[in-house]
Amino acid sequence: MPTRLRIAVNQIRERINLRIYDSKIAVVRTLRYISVPLSLLSVAALIVSHGYALEPSETALVDILLKTTIGFYIFKYFAELFYDFSPAEYVRKSRFEFSLMLYMLVNIAAINIFNFELTAAIGNLLEVKRFDELFMLLVQGYFLVFVALELGKASRLLPQMKLSPPALLAISFSLITLLGAGLLAMPEMSRLPNGLSTLDALFTSVSAVCVTGLSTFDIATVLTFKGKVILMVLIQLGGLNFITFTSLFALLANPGIGTRYKSMLQASYSAESLETSVQLTGQIVRFSLLFEAVSAALLFISWGDQHFATVGDRIFHSLFHAISAFNNAGFSLYTGGLADASLLGNVPLGLVIALTVVLGGLGFRPIYEVFSYKALKHRRSNPWVHFSVNTKIAVYAISILVPLGALLFFILEQHGTLAGQSPAMALYHSVFSSITTRTAGFNTIDFGAIGLPTLLVVMLFMFIGGSSGSTAGGVKTSTFALVFLNALGTIRGRKR
C-alpha cells in the first residue's frame, strides 16, 4: 500500500476510533451478555431436536432459532471487529473465527443472490437424497463451532478458579461423562423402545471417555446413527483429553492467554516450559486430526467388498474406526469386531487399524519428535541433538513388546485359535493381537476361545499399556521400563 494511502487510512481509522470510543465498552459487553443465554437456549434446542422425535413445526422452530443464533454470532464478530482499535490485528488473532464467519456470509449470499447451493454438490457426492437435511446438518455443525469458540473465550476464567491441573482434569472428565450419559439416554440415540437405561448410558459414556472399549450391549445394532456419532465424539474428547480441546478453542479465540493458564497446561502436559505447553496444545490436536484423517482415508479404500448403503455410510465407518483406533478405544461398528464374518481375511484393513493404534499409543511428544518437520529439520542441522528419553523408551518399548507378544501369541495359539490358519495369516493375527491387547481392544479372532497361558500374556500386556502422554492406558511403558531396570539393578547388586 502506498505511503500516502496508508497515512490516509490510518487517519480515517483514528477518527472512527475517537467516535466509537465512548460506546465501545457498552456495546461489546451487551453483545457478550446476550450471547450466553442465546447460546444455552440454542444448544438445548439442538439437543432436544436430535434426542426426541419432534413435530415438523417444532423442527422448523429449532431451525429458525439456530439460524438466528448463527446470524447473531456473525453480527457480534463483525461488531467487535469494527469496535476494535486495530482491526487488522484482531483478524490476525482470530483467523479461524474470521474464516468461518466469512464463509458463512459468502454461503448465504450465494444462496440468496445466485440461488447456488454448495450443499447440493456435496449431497451428490455423498449420495444424500435430501439436500435440505445436509444443509441443516452443516448449519448445526457451524453453530457448534461458534459455541465452542465462545466457550473458549469463557475458559480464560479457568485460572481464576484456582484449581490444580489434576482437579480440573477430574472435573472436566466428570462433566463430559455425565453429559455423554444424558445424551446417550435420549430416545433417538438407540433403537430400544424406551431408550438406554440410565446405568447402560452412564457405563457406555464412562467407557468411551476413558477409552476402554467396554459396553453392556451391542454397539452395532443398538445405537442409531446419532448415538454412534455421540459415542465417537466422546471417544475423541476422552482420548485427547477434554482440557486439550478447551485449551485449543481458548487459543483460537484469544491467543494471548495468561501465564497462569500456561502454567496449568505445562503441568497437564509435563512440558519443559510455559511456551512449549501452549505450542504443544495445538500440535496435539493437529497431529491427532492429521493421523485420524489419513487413517480414515486408508480405511475408506480398504473395506474391500464390504457393502455400504451409501458413500456417506462408508465414510462414517472409516472415520469412526480411525478415531477409535487412534484413541485406542477399541469400539467397533460390527457385532464381532474385526473378527466379524464380513471382515474375515481383510488384511489391509487390519494393518491400517494396527498402525493407527501404534501411533495413538506412541505418545504425543514422541510423535512430534519423530514426525514433525520442524523437529526433523532441527536434528538434521544439529546432528548432536538426540531424541528425548521419553521418546527413546516409547520407541524401544514398541520395538520389543510387539515382536515379543506376536511370538508368544503365535507359539501359544498355534493349536488353538490359530489352528487351520496359513502361516502368513497366523502371523498377521499374532502381530495384530500383540499390538491391540496392550490397550486398544480390537480383535481379529475370537478372544473368548484363547487358552489360559495366552490370557496371562494378554493380561500382562494390558497392565503395561502404552507410552506416557498417549491415548493408551496401562501403567505406561516408561513406568514399566523403570521398574524393570530397577529390579534388574537390584538383582545385579547395583545401588543406582
C-alpha positions as CSV (number, residue, x, y, z in Angstrom):
1,M,0.0,0.0,0.0
2,P,1.4,3.5,-0.9
3,T,2.6,5.6,2.0
4,R,0.1,8.4,1.4
5,L,-2.8,6.0,1.2
6,R,-1.7,4.2,4.3
7,I,-1.5,7.5,6.2
8,A,-4.9,8.5,4.9
9,V,-6.4,5.2,6.0
10,N,-4.8,5.5,9.5
11,Q,-6.2,9.0,9.9
12,I,-9.7,7.8,9.0
13,R,-9.4,4.9,11.4
14,E,-8.2,7.2,14.2
15,R,-11.3,9.4,13.6
16,I,-13.5,6.4,13.8
17,N,-11.8,5.2,17.0
18,L,-12.5,8.6,18.6
19,R,-16.1,8.5,17.6
20,I,-16.8,5.0,18.8
21,Y,-14.6,5.1,22.0
22,D,-17.5,6.1,24.4
23,S,-19.8,3.4,23.2
24,K,-17.3,0.6,22.7
25,I,-17.4,-1.0,26.2
26,A,-21.2,-0.9,26.5
27,V,-21.8,-2.4,23.0
28,V,-19.2,-5.2,23.4
29,R,-20.4,-6.1,26.9
30,T,-24.0,-6.1,25.8
31,L,-23.3,-8.5,22.9
32,R,-21.4,-10.8,25.2
33,Y,-24.2,-10.9,27.8
34,I,-26.7,-11.7,25.1
35,S,-24.6,-14.5,23.6
36,V,-24.6,-16.5,26.8
37,P,-28.3,-17.2,27.3
38,L,-28.9,-17.4,23.5
39,S,-26.1,-20.0,23.2
40,L,-27.5,-22.1,26.0
41,L,-31.0,-21.9,24.6
42,S,-29.9,-22.9,21.2
43,V,-27.7,-25.8,22.5
44,A,-30.7,-27.1,24.5
45,A,-33.0,-26.8,21.4
46,L,-30.4,-28.6,19.3
47,I,-30.1,-31.4,21.9
48,V,-33.9,-31.8,22.1
49,S,-34.3,-31.8,18.3
50,H,-31.8,-34.7,17.9
51,G,-32.8,-36.6,21.1
52,Y,-36.5,-36.7,20.6
53,A,-38.9,-37.1,17.7
54,L,-40.4,-33.6,17.1
55,E,-43.3,-32.4,15.0
56,P,-42.4,-30.6,11.7
57,S,-43.5,-27.3,13.2
58,E,-41.2,-27.8,16.2
59,T,-38.3,-28.8,14.0
60,A,-38.8,-25.7,11.9
61,L,-38.8,-23.6,15.1
62,V,-35.5,-25.1,16.2
63,D,-34.0,-24.4,12.7
64,I,-35.1,-20.8,12.9
65,L,-33.5,-20.5,16.4
66,L,-30.2,-22.0,15.2
67,K,-30.0,-19.7,12.1
68,T,-30.9,-16.7,14.3
69,T,-28.1,-17.6,16.7
70,I,-25.6,-18.0,13.9
71,G,-26.7,-14.7,12.5
72,F,-26.1,-13.1,15.9
73,Y,-22.7,-14.6,16.1
74,I,-21.8,-13.2,12.7
75,F,-23.1,-9.8,13.7
76,K,-21.3,-10.0,17.0
77,Y,-18.0,-10.9,15.4
78,F,-18.0,-8.0,12.9
79,A,-19.3,-5.6,15.5
80,E,-16.3,-6.5,17.7
81,L,-14.1,-6.2,14.7
82,F,-15.5,-2.7,14.0
83,Y,-15.1,-1.6,17.6
84,D,-11.5,-2.9,17.9
85,F,-8.9,-0.2,17.7
86,S,-6.7,-2.4,15.4
87,P,-9.0,-4.4,13.1
88,A,-6.1,-6.0,11.2
89,E,-4.6,-7.3,14.4
90,Y,-8.0,-8.5,15.5
91,V,-8.4,-10.5,12.3
92,R,-4.9,-11.9,12.6
93,K,-5.5,-13.1,16.2
94,S,-8.9,-14.7,15.2
95,R,-8.1,-16.1,11.8
96,F,-10.1,-19.3,12.4
97,E,-13.2,-17.5,13.5
98,F,-12.9,-14.9,10.7
99,S,-12.6,-17.7,8.1
100,L,-15.8,-19.3,9.4
101,M,-17.7,-16.0,9.5
102,L,-16.6,-15.1,6.0
103,Y,-17.5,-18.5,4.6
104,M,-21.0,-18.2,6.2
105,L,-21.5,-14.8,4.7
106,V,-20.4,-16.0,1.2
107,N,-22.6,-19.1,1.5
108,I,-25.6,-17.1,2.5
109,A,-25.0,-14.6,-0.3
110,A,-24.6,-17.3,-2.9
111,I,-27.9,-18.9,-1.9
112,N,-29.9,-15.7,-1.8
113,I,-28.4,-13.8,-4.7
114,F,-27.2,-16.5,-7.2
115,N,-29.5,-19.3,-6.0
116,F,-26.4,-21.6,-5.9
117,E,-26.3,-24.3,-3.2
118,L,-22.9,-25.7,-2.4
119,T,-24.5,-28.3,-0.3
120,A,-26.2,-29.8,-3.4
121,A,-22.8,-30.7,-4.9
122,I,-21.8,-32.2,-1.5
123,G,-25.1,-34.1,-1.4
124,N,-24.5,-35.6,-4.8
125,L,-21.0,-36.7,-3.7
126,L,-22.3,-38.3,-0.5
127,E,-25.4,-39.7,-2.2
128,V,-27.7,-37.8,0.1
129,K,-31.1,-37.5,-1.4
130,R,-32.4,-34.6,0.7
131,F,-30.1,-31.6,0.4
132,D,-32.1,-29.6,3.0
133,E,-31.1,-32.2,5.6
134,L,-27.5,-31.9,4.7
135,F,-27.7,-28.1,4.8
136,M,-29.2,-28.2,8.3
137,L,-26.5,-30.6,9.4
138,L,-23.8,-28.2,8.2
139,V,-25.6,-25.3,9.9
140,Q,-25.7,-27.2,13.2
141,G,-22.0,-28.0,12.7
142,Y,-21.2,-24.3,12.2
143,F,-23.3,-23.5,15.2
144,L,-21.4,-25.9,17.5
145,V,-18.1,-24.5,16.3
146,F,-19.2,-21.0,17.1
147,V,-20.4,-22.1,20.6
148,A,-17.1,-23.8,21.1
149,L,-15.3,-20.6,20.3
150,E,-17.4,-18.7,22.8
151,L,-16.7,-21.4,25.4
152,G,-13.0,-20.9,24.5
153,K,-13.3,-17.3,25.5
154,A,-15.1,-18.2,28.7
155,S,-12.4,-20.8,29.5
156,R,-10.0,-17.9,30.1
157,L,-11.7,-17.7,33.5
158,L,-10.4,-21.2,34.5
159,P,-7.1,-19.9,36.0
160,Q,-9.2,-17.6,38.3
161,M,-10.9,-20.7,39.8
162,K,-7.6,-21.7,41.5
163,L,-7.9,-25.3,40.6
164,S,-4.9,-27.6,40.3
165,P,-4.5,-29.4,36.9
166,P,-5.5,-32.8,38.4
167,A,-8.6,-31.3,39.9
168,L,-9.5,-29.6,36.7
169,L,-8.9,-32.8,34.8
170,A,-11.2,-34.8,37.1
171,I,-13.9,-32.2,36.9
172,S,-13.7,-32.0,33.1
173,F,-13.9,-35.7,32.7
174,S,-16.8,-36.0,35.2
175,L,-18.8,-33.3,33.4
176,I,-18.2,-34.7,29.9
177,T,-19.1,-38.2,31.2
178,L,-22.4,-37.0,32.7
179,L,-23.2,-35.0,29.6
180,G,-22.5,-38.0,27.4
181,A,-24.6,-40.3,29.5
182,G,-27.5,-37.8,29.3
183,L,-27.2,-37.7,25.5
184,L,-27.0,-41.4,25.1
185,A,-30.1,-42.0,27.3
186,M,-32.3,-40.0,24.9
187,P,-34.8,-42.0,22.9
188,E,-33.4,-41.1,19.4
189,M,-29.9,-42.4,20.3
190,S,-30.8,-46.0,20.4
191,R,-33.2,-48.5,18.7
192,L,-34.6,-49.7,22.1
193,P,-38.3,-48.8,22.7
194,N,-37.6,-46.7,25.8
195,G,-34.0,-45.8,25.0
196,L,-31.0,-46.9,27.0
197,S,-31.3,-47.3,30.7
198,T,-29.5,-44.8,32.9
199,L,-26.9,-47.4,34.0
200,D,-26.2,-48.5,30.5
201,A,-25.9,-45.0,29.2
202,L,-23.6,-44.0,32.1
203,F,-21.4,-47.1,31.7
204,T,-21.1,-46.5,27.9
205,S,-20.2,-42.9,28.4
206,V,-17.5,-43.7,31.0
207,S,-16.2,-46.4,28.8
208,A,-16.0,-44.0,25.8
209,V,-14.4,-41.1,27.7
210,C,-11.9,-43.4,29.4
211,V,-11.4,-45.2,26.0
212,T,-11.7,-48.7,27.4
213,G,-14.0,-50.1,24.7
214,L,-16.3,-51.9,27.1
215,S,-20.0,-52.0,26.6
216,T,-23.1,-53.7,28.1
217,F,-24.8,-54.0,24.8
218,D,-24.1,-54.5,21.1
219,I,-23.0,-51.1,19.8
220,A,-23.5,-52.0,16.2
221,T,-27.2,-53.0,16.5
222,V,-28.5,-51.0,19.5
223,L,-27.2,-47.4,18.8
224,T,-28.7,-45.3,16.0
225,F,-26.5,-43.2,13.7
226,K,-26.9,-40.3,16.2
227,G,-25.9,-42.4,19.1
228,K,-22.8,-43.6,17.2
229,V,-21.9,-40.0,16.5
230,I,-22.2,-39.1,20.2
231,L,-20.1,-42.2,21.1
232,M,-17.4,-41.1,18.5
233,V,-17.3,-37.6,19.9
234,L,-16.9,-39.0,23.5
235,I,-14.0,-41.2,22.4
236,Q,-12.3,-38.2,20.8
237,L,-12.7,-36.0,23.8
238,G,-11.6,-38.7,26.2
239,G,-8.6,-39.8,24.1
240,L,-7.2,-36.4,23.5
241,N,-8.1,-35.1,26.9
242,F,-11.0,-32.7,27.3
243,I,-8.7,-30.0,28.6
244,T,-6.8,-30.1,25.3
245,F,-9.9,-29.2,23.4
246,T,-10.9,-26.3,25.8
247,S,-7.4,-25.1,25.6
248,L,-7.4,-25.2,21.8
249,F,-10.5,-23.2,21.5
250,A,-9.2,-20.7,24.1
251,L,-6.1,-20.3,21.9
252,L,-8.2,-19.9,18.8
253,A,-10.5,-17.3,20.5
254,N,-7.7,-15.4,22.2
255,P,-4.1,-16.5,21.6
256,G,-2.8,-14.1,24.3
257,I,-3.8,-16.3,27.3
258,G,-2.3,-15.6,30.7
259,T,0.8,-17.0,32.4
260,R,-1.3,-19.0,35.0
261,Y,-3.2,-20.7,32.2
262,K,0.1,-21.6,30.5
263,S,1.3,-23.0,33.8
264,M,-1.8,-25.2,34.1
265,L,-1.1,-26.5,30.6
266,Q,2.5,-27.1,31.4
267,A,1.6,-29.2,34.4
268,S,-1.0,-31.1,32.4
269,Y,1.4,-32.0,29.6
270,S,4.6,-32.2,31.7
271,A,6.1,-29.7,29.2
272,E,9.6,-28.3,29.5
273,S,8.5,-24.6,29.5
274,L,5.4,-22.4,29.5
275,E,5.6,-21.6,25.8
276,T,6.2,-25.2,25.0
277,S,3.0,-26.1,26.8
278,V,1.0,-23.7,24.7
279,Q,2.6,-24.9,21.4
280,L,2.0,-28.5,22.4
281,T,-1.7,-27.9,22.7
282,G,-2.1,-27.0,19.0
283,Q,0.4,-29.7,18.0
284,I,-1.5,-32.4,19.8
285,V,-4.7,-31.6,18.0
286,R,-3.1,-31.0,14.6
287,F,-1.2,-34.3,14.7
288,S,-4.2,-36.2,16.0
289,L,-6.6,-34.9,13.4
290,L,-4.0,-35.5,10.7
291,F,-3.3,-39.1,11.6
292,E,-7.0,-39.8,12.0
293,A,-7.8,-38.3,8.6
294,V,-5.1,-40.3,6.9
295,S,-6.2,-43.4,8.7
296,A,-9.8,-42.8,7.7
297,A,-8.8,-42.3,4.1
298,L,-6.8,-45.6,4.1
299,L,-9.7,-47.4,5.7
300,F,-12.1,-46.0,3.1
301,I,-10.2,-47.8,0.4
302,S,-9.5,-50.9,2.5
303,W,-13.1,-52.1,3.1
304,G,-12.9,-54.3,0.0
305,D,-16.2,-55.9,-0.9
306,Q,-17.9,-54.7,2.2
307,H,-21.3,-53.3,1.1
308,F,-22.5,-49.9,2.4
309,A,-25.8,-48.3,1.8
310,T,-24.2,-45.0,0.7
311,V,-20.8,-43.4,0.3
312,G,-21.6,-41.4,3.3
313,D,-22.0,-44.6,5.4
314,R,-18.7,-45.8,4.2
315,I,-17.0,-42.5,5.1
316,F,-18.6,-42.6,8.6
317,H,-17.5,-46.2,9.2
318,S,-14.0,-45.2,8.2
319,L,-13.9,-42.1,10.4
320,F,-15.4,-43.9,13.4
321,H,-12.8,-46.8,13.3
322,A,-10.0,-44.3,12.6
323,I,-10.9,-42.3,15.7
324,S,-11.5,-45.4,17.8
325,A,-8.1,-46.9,16.7
326,F,-6.0,-43.7,17.2
327,N,-7.5,-43.1,20.6
328,N,-7.0,-46.8,21.5
329,A,-10.7,-47.2,22.4
330,G,-11.5,-50.5,20.6
331,F,-15.1,-49.7,19.8
332,S,-16.3,-51.1,16.5
333,L,-19.5,-50.8,14.5
334,Y,-19.5,-54.6,13.9
335,T,-21.1,-57.1,16.2
336,G,-18.0,-59.3,16.2
337,G,-15.5,-56.5,16.0
338,L,-12.8,-57.0,13.3
339,A,-13.4,-60.8,13.7
340,D,-16.9,-60.3,12.2
341,A,-17.7,-62.7,9.4
342,S,-17.9,-59.9,6.9
343,L,-14.4,-58.7,7.6
344,L,-12.5,-62.1,7.9
345,G,-9.4,-62.1,5.8
346,N,-9.3,-58.4,5.2
347,V,-5.6,-57.9,6.0
348,P,-5.2,-54.4,4.6
349,L,-8.0,-53.2,6.9
350,G,-6.4,-54.8,9.9
351,L,-2.9,-53.4,9.2
352,V,-4.3,-49.9,8.9
353,I,-6.0,-50.1,12.2
354,A,-3.0,-51.7,13.8
355,L,-0.7,-49.0,12.6
356,T,-3.2,-46.3,13.8
357,V,-3.3,-48.0,17.2
358,V,0.6,-47.9,17.4
359,L,0.7,-44.2,16.5
360,G,-2.0,-43.4,19.1
361,G,-0.2,-45.4,21.8
362,L,3.2,-43.9,21.0
363,G,2.5,-40.6,22.8
364,F,2.2,-37.0,21.6
365,R,5.8,-35.9,22.4
366,P,7.4,-38.9,20.6
367,I,5.0,-38.3,17.6
368,Y,6.2,-34.7,17.5
369,E,9.9,-35.6,17.7
370,V,9.7,-38.4,15.2
371,F,7.2,-36.9,12.6
372,S,7.3,-33.1,13.0
373,Y,9.0,-31.4,10.0
374,K,10.4,-28.7,12.4
375,A,11.9,-31.3,14.7
376,L,13.4,-33.3,11.7
377,K,14.9,-30.1,10.3
378,H,16.3,-29.2,13.7
379,R,18.0,-32.6,14.1
380,R,19.3,-32.5,10.5
381,S,21.0,-29.2,11.1
382,N,22.1,-30.2,14.6
383,P,23.3,-33.9,14.4
384,W,24.3,-33.9,18.0
385,V,20.6,-33.4,19.1
386,H,19.1,-36.7,20.1
387,F,15.6,-37.9,20.9
388,S,14.4,-37.3,24.5
389,V,14.4,-40.2,27.0
390,N,10.6,-40.5,26.8
391,T,10.7,-40.9,23.0
392,K,13.5,-43.5,23.2
393,I,11.6,-45.5,25.8
394,A,8.4,-45.4,23.7
395,V,10.1,-46.5,20.5
396,Y,12.2,-49.2,22.2
397,A,9.1,-50.5,24.0
398,I,7.1,-50.9,20.8
399,S,10.1,-52.4,19.1
400,I,10.5,-55.1,21.8
401,L,6.9,-55.7,23.0
402,V,5.2,-56.1,19.6
403,P,7.6,-58.8,18.3
404,L,7.7,-60.5,21.7
405,G,3.9,-60.5,22.1
406,A,3.5,-61.7,18.5
407,L,5.9,-64.6,19.0
408,L,4.3,-65.7,22.3
409,F,0.8,-65.5,20.8
410,F,2.0,-67.5,17.7
411,I,3.5,-70.2,19.8
412,L,0.7,-70.5,22.4
413,E,-2.2,-70.3,20.0
414,Q,-0.8,-72.4,17.1
415,H,-3.0,-75.3,18.1
416,G,-5.9,-73.1,19.4
417,T,-7.4,-70.1,17.7
418,L,-4.7,-70.1,15.0
419,A,-5.3,-73.8,14.1
420,G,-6.0,-74.2,10.4
421,Q,-4.6,-70.8,9.5
422,S,-1.9,-70.4,7.0
423,P,1.5,-69.3,8.3
424,A,1.0,-65.8,6.9
425,M,-2.5,-65.4,8.4
426,A,-1.3,-66.8,11.7
427,L,1.5,-64.3,11.8
428,Y,-0.9,-61.5,10.9
429,H,-3.3,-62.4,13.7
430,S,-0.4,-62.7,16.1
431,V,1.0,-59.3,15.3
432,F,-2.4,-57.6,15.4
433,S,-3.3,-59.2,18.7
434,S,0.1,-58.2,20.2
435,I,-0.5,-54.6,19.2
436,T,-4.1,-54.2,20.3
437,T,-4.0,-56.2,23.5
438,R,-1.8,-53.6,25.2
439,T,-4.7,-51.2,25.3
440,A,-6.8,-50.9,22.1
441,G,-9.2,-53.9,22.5
442,F,-9.7,-54.6,18.8
443,N,-9.7,-58.3,17.8
444,T,-9.4,-60.3,14.6
445,I,-10.0,-63.7,16.3
446,D,-12.4,-64.9,19.0
447,F,-10.7,-63.9,22.2
448,G,-13.2,-65.9,24.2
449,A,-11.5,-69.0,22.8
450,I,-7.9,-68.3,23.7
451,G,-6.1,-70.5,26.1
452,L,-5.1,-69.7,29.7
453,P,-1.4,-69.2,29.0
454,T,-2.2,-66.7,26.2
455,L,-4.7,-65.0,28.5
456,L,-2.0,-64.4,31.1
457,V,0.3,-62.8,28.4
458,V,-2.6,-60.6,27.4
459,M,-3.2,-59.5,31.0
460,L,0.5,-58.6,31.3
461,F,0.4,-56.6,28.1
462,M,-2.8,-54.8,29.2
463,F,-1.1,-54.0,32.5
464,I,1.9,-52.4,30.7
465,G,-0.3,-50.4,28.3
466,G,1.1,-47.7,26.0
467,S,3.5,-44.8,26.2
468,S,3.3,-41.8,28.5
469,G,1.3,-38.9,27.2
470,S,-0.6,-41.1,24.8
471,T,-4.2,-42.1,24.4
472,A,-3.4,-45.6,25.7
473,G,-4.0,-47.0,29.2
474,G,-2.0,-49.2,31.5
475,V,0.9,-48.2,33.9
476,K,2.7,-46.9,30.8
477,T,5.9,-48.3,29.2
478,S,8.1,-45.7,30.9
479,T,6.9,-46.8,34.3
480,F,7.3,-50.5,33.4
481,A,10.8,-49.8,32.0
482,L,11.9,-48.0,35.2
483,V,10.6,-50.8,37.4
484,F,12.2,-53.5,35.2
485,L,15.6,-51.7,35.1
486,N,15.4,-51.1,38.9
487,A,14.7,-54.7,39.5
488,L,17.5,-55.7,37.2
489,G,19.9,-53.4,39.0
490,T,18.8,-54.9,42.4
491,I,19.4,-58.4,41.2
492,R,22.9,-57.4,40.0
493,G,23.6,-55.7,43.3
494,R,23.8,-52.2,41.9
495,K,22.6,-49.3,44.2
496,R,21.8,-47.0,41.2
